[in-house]
Amino acid sequence: MESNGGSLQKKLLPRHISMMAMGGAIGTGIFKGSAETISLAGPGVIFTYIFAGLLLLVVMGAIAEMAIVYPNTNMKGFVQKAFGKRFSFIVGWMYCFMWLSVCVIEVVVAGSFLQYWLPAIPLWILSLGCTAFIIGINMMNVKNYGEFEFWFAGIKITMIILFIILGACILFGVIPSGGSNYLQNFTGHGGFFPNGWMSIFSALLIVMFSYGGSELIGVTVTEAKDAERILPKVIKNYIWRVVLFFTLPILVICGLIPWNEIGDQASPFVQVLSMSGFQGSAHIMNFILITAVLSAANSGIYGCTRMLHSLAAEGEAPKSFSYVSKNGVPMYSLILSAGVLVVGSMITFVAQDKAFTLLMAFPGFVVSLVWISICLAQLKLRNSYPKAPSFKLWGFPYVTLFTIITLSIICVTFVFSEQNRISIIACLIVLAALISISIFKFKNVDKQETPIIEKNIAK
């Protein structure tokens, strides 16, 4: 992973890794997407979050297992070891496109939230300001970046904890709010599953987008200090935290507000804070939302730049993207990411609504593909590990196969969803283009590998 200027630095601590992954996962998906998931499945959506959390647990367990066996190898490296450069090329570039689309969404959303306080300033200018802020943070060396993101993500996590405590106090009458018998909202208005129990699966598409970013842990491996020892523990702690930070706020919201009254609101979090009677609750919530989306964008830029660096180091992207500055930053990868964010901010100047429609479903679809690739890699590599890992995913191969099949069904559902048609067409075009490029780019690789395969068969 060497380059002309320097190299990636192993300075990320366990707390940095955990918070960076949570920073990538907890953003627009929970604060704004929760309204849509509840409207689809009612209070029963809690099972959707738990089920998706179990799928995530399998994916993260596979990452931890492979990271122990193959140190200094990131998520894309696992895929390459299992299926070769062609497959890792496609997965790596799709992952970069995913994070770039997420980051564009997040900085534009952050700009729209800033307009609450600065209504006279155009959205594109505020979005550009958010872009400059995020790029500036990513120019720090990785230890300082990790420390900044630790506290940055810590703000919104602290706010979510306070939200859960405040909501529970209102729910059980500790804080008077003028309402009564809130608990009946779980069973009233059509019951716990008002749209039928199958509705919990229809909400999976949005929940996948919400949990997307958790696999960022698999990208931090090459810059984690003593990754082989600390990664399994980090992942175990991370899983239960992220599931609780999604499920408990949903329980609070569904208890305090009838599920069929949530969809028309801008954010169910704002409604709950308003019920508390606190002065300035809208300003507090606006600050939380800005912090949340900027933290998600911050983690996204990290994920994209490191994946671009990895692609370039393996000859799967222009060599310039492998250049690392003396303080450990993939500088040209960061410049490309900055350029995309600037263009994304400017697109909203002429077509804000269309830009959102085009980008929103892209992350959920790609996250499904990436998670499938991780599970397939573990399934393929397990029997050929050069050493026995200290941590093994339980229930192998059955839980891995179940996760692959479930995620594949989610992908197919994405493709045939009318609501996401424009986004999915864009996704499939990008995927087809990458497949076509990989066929020609790695033609010689196939020829070189054929004699090796034949020798192995002869032996």
Secondary structure, 3 states (H helix, E strand, C coil): CECCCCECCCCECHHHHHHHHHHHHCCHHHHCHHHHHHHHHHHHHHHHHHHHHHHHHHHHHHHHHHHHHCCCCCHHHHHHHHHCHHHHHHHHHHHHHHHHHHHHHHHHHHHHHHCCCCCCCCHHHHHHHHHHHHHHHHCCCHHHHHHHHHHHHHHHHHHHHHHHHHHHHHHCCCCCCCCCCHHHHHCCCCCCCCCCCCHHHHCHHHHHHHHCCHHHHHHHHHHECCHHHHHHHHHHHHHHHHHHHHHHHHHHHHHHCCHHHCCCCCCHHHHHHHHCCCCCHHHHHHHHHHHHHHHHHHHHHHHHHHHHHHHHHCCCCCHHHHCCCCCCCCHHHHHHHHHHHHHHHHHHHHHHHHHHHHHHHHHHHHHHHHHHHHHHHHHHHHHHCCCCCCCCCCCCCHHHHHHHHHHHHHHHHHHCCCCCHHHHHHHHHHHHHHHHHHHHHCHHHHHHHHHHHHHHHHC
